[in-house]
Amino acid sequence: MRTVAATRYVTPLREGGSLPAVIEADDDGLYVLKFRGAGQGAKALVAELVAGELARALDLPIPEIVLAELDPELARTEPDPEIQDLIRASAGLNLALDYLPGAVNYDPVAEQPDAGLASRVVWFDAFVSNVDRSFRNTNLLVWHRRLWLIDHGAALYFHHGWDGTPAHADSAFPLIKDHVLLPLADALVEADAELAPRLDRALFESILAQVPESWLDGEGALADPAAHRAAYVEHFVQRLAHRQRFVEEAIRARA
């Protein structure tokens, strides 16, 4: 995963609950920056990175994810005290996604992806326990006539207050009933057969290895970053083994 340095704060994206912002980086690219110092904390960045890279491994459309180094000196040029505080609280490594200029929010009335893609996205969101892809907030963009997945900070919701055990790995994830693409997802069995073989322990380990140690704050069994990463890996291994529960729940909810 590439690391860039933020060189200019361009504009806030105030529709996001954590005040993400468009920034310019030292590679002259524009990115949507997710701040470590925002209210959702580092765990939202862990979820964003891990879920995003799992989506990429499954060939789902997601913007490039980079690590973004943020200098607190950037706060000096910002007139808004709230933004100043956010920048200072987020000094160091943050997460950013490639900015898609001209992208528009997905409209479930105007845009209807094919059943195969809809089913793969539903399967993926159930696997990562993403509670935030509803009709109210789709977290989908349309760019160059293609659907793109964004904003996975609400995935892996189990890790808030987590003790490191895979207790939630076999969840049927009943909240899948609210998924914006569920009405179109009539190929869930086929999606399971296609996607599950692409996931394994080695992939989970390689993705977790990219999570910065400074984001893995924990206590007890999760105090050691290596143990923290291993706990996530074990969760996903168990989640994959018990995937029939969430597949059957999605089929039931759709029916």
Residue frames relative to the residue before (quaternion, step in Angstrom):
aa qw qx qy qz dx dy dz
M 1.0000 0.0000 0.0000 0.0000 0.00 0.00 0.00
R 0.4309 -0.7161 0.4884 0.2511 3.57 -0.85 0.97
T 0.2051 -0.7335 0.6285 0.1575 3.54 -1.29 0.45
V 0.0779 -0.7798 0.6207 0.0232 3.56 -0.91 0.97
A 0.3430 -0.7060 0.5725 0.2370 3.54 -1.31 0.27
A 0.4183 -0.6989 0.5201 0.2571 3.57 -0.84 0.98
T 0.1389 -0.8145 0.5606 0.0540 3.58 -0.81 1.01
R 0.8074 0.0557 -0.0185 0.5871 3.59 1.18 -0.45
Y 0.3136 -0.6993 0.6131 0.1918 3.53 -1.02 0.91
V 0.2387 -0.8193 0.5092 0.1114 3.60 -0.48 1.21
T 0.7624 -0.2743 0.2219 0.5425 3.58 0.59 -1.11
P 0.4577 -0.6672 0.4985 0.3112 3.61 -1.05 0.61
L 0.2720 -0.7035 0.6270 0.1949 3.55 -1.28 0.47
R 0.1433 -0.8760 0.4556 0.0672 3.53 0.32 1.28
E 0.5237 0.6137 -0.4452 0.3883 3.60 1.19 0.01
G 0.6246 0.5219 -0.3470 0.4659 3.59 1.21 -0.24
G 0.5284 -0.6671 0.4264 0.3066 3.56 -0.94 0.86
S 0.7358 0.3999 -0.2306 0.4956 3.60 1.14 -0.54
L 0.4701 -0.7125 0.4105 0.3207 3.59 1.27 0.38
P 0.0804 0.7822 -0.6109 0.0928 3.62 0.58 1.03
A 0.1803 -0.7961 0.5729 0.0746 3.56 -1.21 0.41
V 0.4335 -0.6216 0.5722 0.3134 3.53 -1.29 0.42
I 0.0030 -0.7944 0.6069 -0.0241 3.55 -0.84 1.02
E 0.3420 -0.6758 0.5997 0.2581 3.53 -1.32 0.31
A 0.2201 -0.7958 0.5551 0.1009 3.57 -1.01 0.83
D 0.6924 -0.5105 0.3291 0.3895 3.53 -1.31 0.22
D 0.6238 0.4866 -0.3656 0.4904 3.62 1.24 0.07
D 0.5210 -0.6617 0.3676 0.3944 3.59 1.40 0.27
G 0.5194 0.6306 -0.4249 0.3899 3.59 1.21 0.26
L 0.3595 -0.6864 0.5828 0.2449 3.53 -1.33 0.35
Y 0.0469 -0.8041 0.5918 -0.0299 3.54 -0.97 0.95
V 0.3695 -0.6477 0.6033 0.2827 3.53 -1.33 0.37
L 0.2036 -0.8155 0.5374 0.0693 3.55 -0.46 1.27
K 0.1809 -0.7397 0.6405 0.0995 3.54 -1.03 0.94
F 0.3187 -0.8067 0.4770 0.1419 3.57 -0.55 1.23
R 0.4625 -0.6765 0.5071 0.2671 3.55 -0.94 0.94
G 0.7050 0.4774 -0.2622 0.4542 3.58 1.10 -0.69
A 0.4425 0.6828 -0.4687 0.3440 3.61 1.25 0.14
G 0.7384 -0.4683 0.2709 0.4026 3.55 -1.28 0.39
Q 0.6741 0.5048 -0.3015 0.4469 3.59 1.06 -0.69
G 0.3993 -0.7772 0.4222 0.2414 3.57 1.31 -0.16
A 0.7752 -0.3813 0.2583 0.4324 3.52 -1.39 -0.11
K 0.5843 0.5989 -0.3870 0.3874 3.61 1.05 -0.57
A 0.6021 0.5440 -0.3617 0.4590 3.59 1.11 -0.59
L 0.6528 0.4968 -0.3158 0.4769 3.59 1.06 -0.69
V 0.5988 0.5419 -0.3529 0.4725 3.58 1.08 -0.69
A 0.6704 0.4908 -0.2964 0.4710 3.58 0.88 -0.94
E 0.6392 0.5363 -0.3225 0.4470 3.58 0.98 -0.86
L 0.6969 0.4669 -0.2751 0.4698 3.57 0.87 -0.95
V 0.7129 0.4683 -0.2784 0.4415 3.57 0.71 -1.06
A 0.6820 0.4664 -0.2971 0.4786 3.60 0.82 -0.93
G 0.6534 0.5327 -0.3198 0.4324 3.57 0.94 -0.86
E 0.7063 0.4441 -0.2748 0.4780 3.57 0.90 -0.86
L 0.5782 0.5345 -0.3826 0.4833 3.59 1.16 -0.42
A 0.6282 0.5258 -0.3313 0.4682 3.58 1.00 -0.80
R 0.6530 0.5093 -0.3208 0.4596 3.58 0.95 -0.83
A 0.6421 0.5266 -0.3236 0.4535 3.58 1.00 -0.80
L 0.6959 0.4379 -0.2555 0.5087 3.57 1.21 -0.55
D 0.4686 -0.7060 0.4096 0.3379 3.58 1.34 0.23
L 0.3753 0.6786 -0.5304 0.3425 3.55 1.01 0.82
P 0.5281 -0.6770 0.4126 0.3042 3.61 -0.98 0.80
I 0.1900 0.7644 -0.5891 0.1806 3.57 -0.51 1.21
P 0.5162 -0.6424 0.4517 0.3418 3.62 -0.94 0.77
E 0.6294 -0.5228 0.4055 0.4076 3.56 -1.23 0.44
I 0.2362 -0.7461 0.6090 0.1293 3.54 -1.07 0.84
V 0.0200 -0.7870 0.6166 -0.0058 3.57 -0.95 0.89
L 0.4273 -0.6099 0.5792 0.3316 3.52 -1.35 0.22
A 0.1458 -0.8113 0.5651 0.0348 3.57 -0.91 0.93
E 0.2750 -0.7544 0.5802 0.1363 3.54 -0.70 1.15
L 0.1206 -0.8123 0.5703 0.0179 3.56 -0.73 1.11
D 0.2547 -0.7561 0.5908 0.1204 3.55 -0.77 1.14
P 0.4372 -0.7182 0.4636 0.2795 3.65 -0.66 0.98
E 0.5183 0.6434 -0.4154 0.3807 3.60 1.23 -0.27
L 0.5379 0.6239 -0.4077 0.3940 3.61 1.19 -0.42
A 0.5722 0.6127 -0.3773 0.3935 3.59 1.16 -0.50
R 0.5849 0.6273 -0.3718 0.3552 3.59 1.09 -0.60
T 0.7173 0.4456 -0.2512 0.4730 3.59 1.11 -0.61
E 0.6088 0.5677 -0.3478 0.4314 3.60 1.27 -0.02
P 0.3714 -0.7626 0.4854 0.2119 3.60 -0.72 1.03
D 0.6453 0.5342 -0.3194 0.4429 3.60 1.15 -0.57
P 0.4162 -0.7324 0.4751 0.2541 3.63 -0.55 1.08
E 0.6139 0.5518 -0.3564 0.4378 3.61 1.05 -0.70
I 0.6721 0.4752 -0.2922 0.4869 3.57 0.96 -0.85
Q 0.5965 0.5564 -0.3599 0.4529 3.59 1.03 -0.71
D 0.6806 0.4921 -0.2883 0.4599 3.57 0.85 -0.99
L 0.6490 0.5293 -0.3160 0.4457 3.57 1.00 -0.85
I 0.6521 0.5060 -0.3152 0.4684 3.59 0.95 -0.84
R 0.6792 0.4910 -0.3016 0.4546 3.58 0.86 -0.92
A 0.6772 0.4922 -0.2916 0.4628 3.58 1.03 -0.78
S 0.7218 0.4282 -0.2269 0.4941 3.58 1.25 -0.37
A 0.2562 0.7871 -0.5238 0.2012 3.59 1.18 0.41
G 0.6960 0.4189 -0.3361 0.4767 3.56 -0.93 0.91
L 0.7896 -0.3273 0.2373 0.4616 3.54 -1.19 -0.60
N 0.0200 -0.7577 0.6518 -0.0274 3.52 -0.97 1.04
L 0.4412 -0.6708 0.5178 0.2953 3.57 -1.26 -0.18
A 0.0128 -0.8016 0.5976 -0.0087 3.56 -1.06 0.74
L 0.2432 -0.7462 0.6034 0.1413 3.52 -1.24 0.60
D 0.6049 -0.5654 0.4234 0.3677 3.52 -1.12 0.71
Y 0.3927 -0.7230 0.5227 0.2231 3.57 -0.84 1.02
L 0.2213 -0.7767 0.5805 0.1040 3.58 -0.88 1.00
P 0.2225 -0.8226 0.5039 0.1410 3.62 0.05 1.22
G 0.8133 0.2415 -0.1959 0.4918 3.55 -0.91 0.93
A 0.4474 0.6834 -0.4699 0.3346 3.61 1.20 0.05
V 0.2001 -0.7705 0.5954 0.1089 3.56 -1.13 0.68
N 0.5960 -0.5701 0.4267 0.3711 3.55 -1.20 0.53
Y 0.5377 -0.6304 0.4630 0.3148 3.53 -1.06 0.79
D 0.1550 -0.7686 0.6175 0.0626 3.55 -0.93 0.99
P 0.3435 -0.7844 0.4716 0.2104 3.63 -0.34 1.17
V 0.6118 0.5234 -0.3635 0.4686 3.60 1.22 -0.24
A 0.7472 0.4140 -0.2178 0.4721 3.58 0.87 -0.98
E 0.7789 0.2702 -0.1303 0.5507 3.59 1.06 -0.75
Q 0.0336 0.7877 -0.6140 0.0357 3.56 -0.90 0.92
P 0.2479 -0.7811 0.5553 0.1418 3.60 -0.23 1.24
D 0.6086 -0.5665 0.3976 0.3881 3.56 -1.19 0.46
A 0.6870 -0.5286 0.3254 0.3778 3.52 -1.26 0.57
G 0.6196 0.5650 -0.3467 0.4202 3.58 1.05 -0.70
L 0.6849 0.4625 -0.2787 0.4892 3.56 0.88 -0.97
A 0.6397 0.5249 -0.3312 0.4534 3.60 0.90 -0.88
S 0.6728 0.4971 -0.3007 0.4581 3.59 0.93 -0.86
R 0.6499 0.5098 -0.3249 0.4606 3.60 0.99 -0.76
V 0.6504 0.5025 -0.3205 0.4710 3.59 1.00 -0.78
V 0.6390 0.5119 -0.3275 0.4715 3.60 0.95 -0.82
W 0.6448 0.5151 -0.3231 0.4632 3.61 0.90 -0.88
F 0.6633 0.5107 -0.3013 0.4566 3.57 0.89 -0.96
D 0.6876 0.4849 -0.2939 0.4535 3.60 0.81 -0.95
A 0.6279 0.5051 -0.3406 0.4844 3.58 1.09 -0.61
F 0.6352 0.5420 -0.3294 0.4408 3.58 1.00 -0.79
V 0.7698 0.3309 -0.1849 0.5135 3.61 0.91 -0.90
S 0.4215 -0.7326 0.4476 0.2921 3.60 1.28 0.23
N 0.2213 0.7865 -0.5370 0.2099 3.55 0.83 1.03
V 0.1988 -0.8221 0.5273 0.0814 3.58 -0.44 1.22
D 0.7135 0.4891 -0.2170 0.4523 3.58 1.26 -0.15
R 0.5301 0.5480 -0.4902 0.4224 3.58 0.53 1.22
S 0.2704 0.7945 -0.4876 0.2408 3.53 0.81 1.08
F 0.6849 -0.4380 0.3601 0.4577 3.57 -1.30 -0.02
R 0.6398 0.5350 -0.3276 0.4439 3.59 1.08 -0.65
N 0.7874 0.0138 0.0362 0.6153 3.55 1.05 -0.77
T 0.1777 -0.8602 0.4693 0.0911 3.57 0.13 1.29
N 0.1499 -0.8052 0.5498 0.1640 3.60 1.07 -0.71
L 0.5289 0.5417 -0.4381 0.4846 3.50 1.00 1.04
L 0.1389 -0.7699 0.6175 0.0818 3.55 -1.08 0.76
V 0.2488 -0.7068 0.6316 0.1990 3.54 -1.31 0.40
W 0.0884 0.7853 -0.5986 0.1310 3.55 -0.64 1.18
H 0.8210 -0.0279 -0.0538 0.5677 3.56 -0.71 1.15
R 0.6582 -0.5571 0.2778 0.4233 3.54 1.01 1.01
R 0.6151 0.5151 -0.3450 0.4872 3.55 1.18 0.52
L 0.4539 -0.6794 0.5109 0.2672 3.55 -1.09 0.77
W 0.0682 -0.7922 0.6062 0.0159 3.58 -1.01 0.90
L 0.3424 -0.7366 0.5530 0.1854 3.55 -1.02 0.89
I 0.0266 0.7921 -0.6083 0.0430 3.59 -0.90 0.94
D 0.8375 0.3066 -0.1662 0.4207 3.52 -1.46 0.04
H 0.1924 0.7888 -0.5539 0.1844 3.55 0.18 1.33
G 0.3034 0.7903 -0.4872 0.2145 3.58 1.17 0.42
A 0.6772 0.4780 -0.2912 0.4776 3.59 1.20 -0.46
A 0.4851 0.6411 -0.4527 0.3857 3.59 1.25 0.04
L 0.7890 0.2907 -0.2301 0.4899 3.59 -1.32 0.20
Y 0.1275 0.8485 -0.5076 0.0788 3.57 1.04 0.72
F 0.5478 0.6372 -0.3908 0.3757 3.60 1.19 -0.46
H 0.6624 0.5570 -0.3290 0.3779 3.62 1.06 -0.61
H 0.5188 0.5741 -0.4437 0.4522 3.59 1.24 0.16
G 0.8105 0.0765 -0.0996 0.5721 3.57 -0.37 1.22
W 0.3640 0.7674 -0.4461 0.2822 3.57 1.28 0.43
D 0.2773 -0.7595 0.5621 0.1743 3.59 -1.07 0.70
G 0.6338 -0.5780 0.3150 0.4062 3.57 1.30 0.18
T 0.5690 0.5824 -0.3984 0.4222 3.60 1.21 -0.10
P 0.4688 -0.6867 0.4721 0.2929 3.62 -1.08 0.62
A 0.1534 0.8502 -0.4936 0.1001 3.58 1.07 0.74
H 0.7299 0.4191 -0.2390 0.4843 3.60 1.09 -0.63
A 0.4220 0.7546 -0.4396 0.2435 3.58 1.26 -0.06
D 0.7437 0.3946 -0.2333 0.4865 3.60 1.04 -0.64
S 0.3083 0.7712 -0.5041 0.2369 3.60 1.21 0.38
A 0.4335 -0.6922 0.5167 0.2567 3.55 -1.05 0.79
F 0.2818 -0.8032 0.4742 0.2247 3.57 1.33 -0.25
P 0.0488 -0.8504 0.5238 0.0044 3.61 0.53 1.17
L 0.5685 0.6095 -0.3902 0.3913 3.63 1.16 -0.39
I 0.4501 0.6794 -0.4610 0.3510 3.59 1.24 -0.04
K 0.5232 0.6525 -0.4051 0.3693 3.60 1.21 -0.40
D 0.6948 0.4700 -0.2712 0.4721 3.61 1.18 -0.52
H 0.4257 0.7356 -0.4499 0.2743 3.62 1.25 -0.06
V 0.5045 -0.6959 0.4270 0.2808 3.56 -0.81 1.04
L 0.7378 0.4107 -0.2347 0.4816 3.61 1.06 -0.62
L 0.4110 0.7419 -0.4616 0.2601 3.60 1.22 -0.09
P 0.6406 0.5278 -0.3644 0.4223 3.68 0.87 -0.71
L 0.7059 0.4442 -0.2628 0.4851 3.62 1.15 -0.51
A 0.6147 0.6112 -0.3229 0.3798 3.56 1.26 -0.41
D 0.1606 0.8166 -0.5371 0.1372 3.58 0.34 1.20
A 0.6619 0.4502 -0.3206 0.5064 3.60 1.22 0.42
L 0.1615 0.8374 -0.5069 0.1252 3.58 0.98 0.84
V 0.6228 0.5240 -0.3474 0.4656 3.59 1.01 -0.70
E 0.6605 0.4964 -0.3005 0.4765 3.56 0.98 -0.85
A 0.6290 0.5310 -0.3308 0.4615 3.59 1.04 -0.79
D 0.6339 0.5246 -0.3259 0.4656 3.58 1.00 -0.81
A 0.6752 0.4964 -0.2969 0.4578 3.57 0.88 -0.90
E 0.6849 0.4840 -0.2812 0.4665 3.58 1.09 -0.69
L 0.7753 0.4151 -0.2033 0.4304 3.58 0.79 -1.03
A 0.6260 0.5881 -0.3553 0.3688 3.59 0.88 -0.89
P 0.6767 0.4967 -0.3297 0.4321 3.67 0.84 -0.78
R 0.6156 0.5602 -0.3545 0.4260 3.62 1.19 -0.32
L 0.6902 0.4619 -0.2646 0.4902 3.57 1.24 -0.31
D 0.1682 0.7683 -0.6083 0.1070 3.57 -1.05 0.78
R 0.7388 -0.4263 0.2833 0.4383 3.55 -1.31 0.19
A 0.6428 0.5410 -0.3361 0.4257 3.60 0.91 -0.87
L 0.6478 0.5015 -0.3187 0.4767 3.59 0.99 -0.80
F 0.6459 0.5160 -0.3269 0.4580 3.59 0.89 -0.89
E 0.6591 0.5080 -0.3121 0.4584 3.58 0.93 -0.85
S 0.6678 0.5053 -0.3144 0.4470 3.60 0.92 -0.83
I 0.6559 0.4924 -0.3145 0.4780 3.60 1.05 -0.70
L 0.6753 0.4866 -0.3044 0.4632 3.60 0.88 -0.88
A 0.5918 0.5801 -0.3676 0.4220 3.60 1.11 -0.56
Q 0.6597 0.5185 -0.3072 0.4491 3.59 1.20 -0.47
V 0.5323 0.6193 -0.4141 0.4019 3.60 1.25 -0.18
P 0.4517 -0.7006 0.4724 0.2863 3.64 -0.66 1.01
E 0.5685 -0.6209 0.4246 0.3333 3.54 -1.01 0.83
S 0.6362 0.5620 -0.3290 0.4137 3.59 1.06 -0.76
W 0.6411 0.5137 -0.3306 0.4646 3.62 1.22 -0.30
L 0.6678 0.5236 -0.2887 0.4434 3.57 1.21 -0.45
D 0.1409 0.7906 -0.5761 0.1523 3.54 0.55 1.16
G 0.1853 0.7883 -0.5640 0.1619 3.56 -0.80 1.00
E 0.3340 -0.7168 0.5747 0.2107 3.52 -1.35 0.12
G 0.7966 0.2974 -0.2078 0.4836 3.55 -1.30 0.26
A 0.8501 -0.0511 0.0667 0.5199 3.56 -0.79 -1.06
L 0.7074 0.4440 -0.2537 0.4880 3.59 1.22 -0.41
A 0.4017 0.7389 -0.4661 0.2745 3.61 1.23 0.15
D 0.6975 0.4191 -0.2568 0.5215 3.58 1.11 -0.67
P 0.4833 -0.6986 0.4329 0.3018 3.66 -0.64 1.04
A 0.6374 0.5247 -0.3425 0.4484 3.61 0.98 -0.74
A 0.6613 0.4858 -0.3020 0.4852 3.57 1.00 -0.81
H 0.6072 0.5571 -0.3409 0.4525 3.56 1.12 -0.73
R 0.6607 0.4904 -0.3008 0.4821 3.57 0.92 -0.90
A 0.6550 0.5248 -0.3133 0.4442 3.57 0.93 -0.90
A 0.6262 0.5367 -0.3393 0.4525 3.60 1.07 -0.69
Y 0.6314 0.5076 -0.3320 0.4831 3.59 1.01 -0.75
V 0.6440 0.5291 -0.3272 0.4453 3.57 0.91 -0.92
E 0.6729 0.4928 -0.3018 0.4618 3.57 0.88 -0.92
H 0.5918 0.5571 -0.3663 0.4530 3.59 1.05 -0.69
F 0.7123 0.4593 -0.2735 0.4549 3.58 0.80 -0.99
V 0.6002 0.5440 -0.3612 0.4619 3.58 1.06 -0.66
Q 0.6877 0.4613 -0.2749 0.4886 3.58 0.91 -0.91
R 0.6112 0.5531 -0.3471 0.4472 3.60 1.04 -0.75
L 0.6563 0.5070 -0.3003 0.4713 3.54 0.98 -0.88
A 0.6644 0.5165 -0.3034 0.4470 3.57 0.95 -0.86
H 0.7572 0.3498 -0.1845 0.5199 3.59 1.11 -0.69
R 0.2901 0.8191 -0.4690 0.1579 3.58 1.23 0.29
Q 0.5353 0.6421 -0.4151 0.3591 3.60 1.13 -0.49
R 0.6015 0.5752 -0.3627 0.4193 3.58 1.10 -0.64
F 0.7390 0.3907 -0.2646 0.4808 3.61 0.79 -0.88
V 0.5763 0.5558 -0.3892 0.4555 3.60 1.14 -0.44
E 0.6792 0.4797 -0.2892 0.4743 3.58 0.87 -0.92
E 0.6301 0.5257 -0.3401 0.4594 3.60 1.04 -0.71
A 0.6545 0.5042 -0.3219 0.4624 3.61 0.95 -0.81
I 0.6441 0.5072 -0.3229 0.4729 3.58 0.98 -0.79
R 0.6514 0.5072 -0.3129 0.4696 3.58 0.97 -0.86
A 0.6681 0.5018 -0.3101 0.4534 3.60 0.89 -0.92
R 0.6477 0.5121 -0.3251 0.4610 3.58 0.99 -0.75
A 0.6571 0.5121 -0.3122 0.4566 3.59 1.01 -0.79
